[in-house]
Amino acid sequence: MTPEEEVLSTLDGLVRAGKLGHIGVSNFSGWHLMKSLAVSDRYGYPRYVAHQVYLFAGRARLRNGS
């Protein structure tokens, strides 16, 4: 089992148990997200429905007041 399959299998169990309604990711590269979506489609796991990009450089500028 690949890491993507393992994570998505676990999330699938949580969705089926009603613990989660939807799943999303943060800071995935484009290829990583597409690979995970392909695994979801292949095995019938839930698909990620949200992708949040967190920029560390932007936060540093905010702290410095620039």
Number of C-alpha atoms within 10 A of each C-alpha: 7 8 9 17 16 11 12 23 19 12 19 20 14 15 16 11 10 10 10 12 10 15 16 10 12 11 12 14 11 9 9 12 18 13 13 20 18 15 19 19 12 10 11 12 20 20 19 16 10 10 15 10 10 11 9 8 8 10 11 11 10 9 8 7 7 7
